[in-house]
Amino acid sequence: MRKIRSRLILIGILIVMSVLALMPRNVTQRVVDSTTGRMKDTTVREVPINFGLDLRGGIHLALEVDQSRGPVPDPAEAIRRAERVVRTRINEFGTKEPVVQIVGNNRLIVELPGEQDPARAKGIIQRTAFLEFRITDMKNLFRDALPEIDRTLRAAGVHAAGAAAASAVSQLFGGDTTKQKGKGKGKGRTAAPDTSQAGPLSALLFQGQVPGEFLVPEEQVSAADTLLTRPDVRRLIPRGLDYKWGTEVESRGARSYRALYVVEEKAIITGDELEKATARRDPMTNQSIVEFVLSRRGGRLFERETGRHVNDFMAIILDGRVQGTPPVIKSQIGQRGQIELGSKSLQEANDLALVLRAGALPAPLTIVEERTIGPSLGKDSINDGIRAGIAGVILVVLIMVVFYRLSGVLAVAALALYMLFTLAGLPGFGFTLTLPGLAGFVLSVGIAVDANVLIFERIREELQHGKLVRTAVDEGFTHAMTAIIDSNVSTALTAFILYLVGTGPVQGFAITLIIGIAASMITAVFVVRTFFMIWLQRRPDMVTLSV
């Protein structure tokens, strides 16, 4: 009797633990506030079973290192470093139970269950987020080198765009367009030279307000960029200078212009020194800004460099693009600063702050595979899986009761506990339930019953040999144990290999199958035997058993 009591206490503990694991609880989720556009925490009450991408809907992305922009020395190392950065970004993004894992040596898999904004998610994941602060071409060295660049292009057979550009600039700025570009730093915009004298490149560039700033007609941006990337032009760009395009398009009259900035090649500081970044709206201008805080070392470096460049213009460059108009450095700048985003939304500012906090990617990533699953499809999958599971369980119950009668009833009672233990194992160990996982759950129901079938058949054989019921039950469990352990261990090993080499759905199937096998060993061997012991304790005079 004492042995039965200890078994019942252990079973009771398992039941209580399983019920506690499945009880609804308060979960904090990060969502976007519809009024302010900022991320906020909200509390919802739900059953702690995490549904995978195929059940909940969401986004599946496969990314690799993009070597089209230049060779990457070690793509495998770049992917490993990118995995840490992407994981940090996704954790701040607010997606519940995301999957970020490396497959092979050069592929990164990202799954975002429940995410319904693919464009925003891809932007946050792919954005390199490399932040730089550079001083513009304060000595106008690039402007002075333009005549030599034009002569080189003419010698190579490249001709100026024609008089149409000059006419447009005349309408844009007014007055005589034959005036030469202003010298020195200049406060106003001055036009380009007459195109009858201007060269192939200088005919496309119009001096801006900031030293090192040039305006290029939007339709001519690709032509200007092509000329600037020519090897013979790159050689003539003064040493220590580089060029970066602006992010915003400026309208003047009927035409649109994009800014080209000539900046120093060496950055005074980069985003590696950034510790904190937050987004907000400027109450004075109502534009979105990102305020940042540098590390103590970065603050000292920034203060020293900005002190050397007082009254110079500093370009804020993110992923190779100048953000807004370069501000003038009026005094030394310490650990704190801000990036003005102009007309961009507060959500875009929040996303920028997020990727800046997470750090820059070691190399650009390109998407090689993308799947988006809608929530309705995931809901249909859950309903279909539940119906299939219920149908399978009903058939198993009928077969067990019809074939094994009393023993079958005891097995069905243990099967209910098996289902409870298996479902509790998912949140208990932090695993995610996927559609193949539902299939693994139904399959493991059959495995659990299979162990009972082996035991009942052995008991039947022992009874046919004329043994007492108690003896037959003990012998049946003892002799069937070898076959049960052998089959379950081989199945568990196969499932473990699937988990190691598989991804996403395959891993979900393997995990559910492994948990189901462990639960079946407990219910088929321990729980059912306890039920037999209780029954035989109450019926000590039983001479036969329905198996």
Steps between C-alpha positions, in 0.01 A plus 500: 500500500788732582649440155172594332473815710849615403420438134177699525684789669754509217225491238315776686814716502539454124136595443528814714822605325340446158188699592713785633707499181184535289317756714439836325735769621573867443748557218667833419518582130656797321260668258489828310291772663253618235495855640870570548656243267739389775553147627321428829449201729154349537378205707280221361379174661552185296585130517881477497527277190710669236364447150741484211499689174274256316233510773511865597592658166800725447817537296776255408825644361821332386794740471855474371793739481459734202832492314370691198611824667851370553672178610471398865819326623327255736123460432462234772642731766290789366184287535591405858546865594186600309300238695580676829407843361176376338399317818544820702294698249219242492485483880446877510258480207243341731425175313402215731706181473709593194737248340849623405741223411788420268455217249816363344790742482356798318122518543299671772137398563265753661139411588265759650169340609206739504682778314281646223721784372761329279646824360575643843641172631729460198615860531600451863676170432687603183597851598874518548464792746859620466511851644778749424571867562719667238607856427400636159747632243559834671788601266298426183778274375256292295358810331851612409571154352192507274675664198763224489227234538304657212808502274561134577138411418510698173817318402318173565218607266244599765302816415300746709126448548410806284329831534180362650658477840614862490152618406351309792756641743431851371132451576587348835739764635416796279746743347806434292611140496833586348639618833773290645444306818547704817833478669562414864230366724221713356156541654279503191457252219680592178441340168730294283695650212357535154465151353675611186812514719403251774636150489317165505497481882489866604194554277309266734616654829364824645661649809287484813492704819740276691866462404535168322129490411381471137149469362436248222172477304325183613480360148877554462605335827580164337704672227699703756556191717624306196753774421617521862562125521721493189858400593650797317274738696565328834874554448447875462286546810730671754662265748311463826159587350198287421146571378163399647148553370232656716179321596249773423386646168468879488247662266578827323250621247382213284807283558632286784860498613704263716795621703850364450743559786877489477631404844825403662585134455582453867210510746549694821292235680278199413196332649721244675523748787121538525342376824140623486258628237140615548248647257264789562342801332661841529236720668631808317506366142277189539754298302620154603840486665720230651694604808813299571746463786862399440725303730736692727790425266291599200386817674861607565597426139195681361564801722864521389425465129206741496715749692749491214225561243297785651312688222550206262211295362462139614312240294310230688527190281292187552558201272685717250227767478516851648208562734354848444713810448836488678482725810768750589706424809445806718693367800644183648256207514528244780326167554155606381370590156206452267419398144227699327280292269288779352161385379550132583244341733558431867485126429791534257688692768426221750627239253818701443557532876445126533761400241747756634469351850551148363813600309608481138498186290851377412394460135185573296243219490282400207176303517519174304168354620187662635162363611209686653223302669172673583333454840187351341708222344662432837158486668375257236807284558431492875135404444591228248769365732260491796235319295754247376631446853149452644411253226821304561452490876136386466604212271776398742259506795241286316758244391652471848164464677362250245810281488620516860185596697597571864869530420409727211303727734804528730718582195255770388509657848879505481476645147319805636789559739743445212338782300516729805869422562594548134327836463650619830846399382495761220477814719682324784816469290439815293433323168274623220205308356500486119272331245741204461513502879126430506568205268772383739255529789241281326772252401625477858143414610533186291844433648357530853223252420747269326683452831170403666427255220836327558431477874144372461604234250768375736246490786262304275774247423578456868131443580478241225785314668281469810667757726316703759380848406746683727787288378395539137486879536846514663650270236329688216649836604842345564529310170357781284740758643792400277302545178346828623836653593662382177230649274471828694875558521548439126211737420632764742849480344353548154300799623811645666694477173212675322517776759875546454506514120152639432359851510172656609216256420722190512630599841143558619406146395808355669450686829134403534585138418778488762275650770223257400734200526611606848138552609398163353768321700360657818134426425527160331748350743451685828143636499328195343682265736387715794141468376540121482644495853203698632253274320665181626520646852124548498434161333749262660283199412499574124574183302473639147562831322348646185795557269 
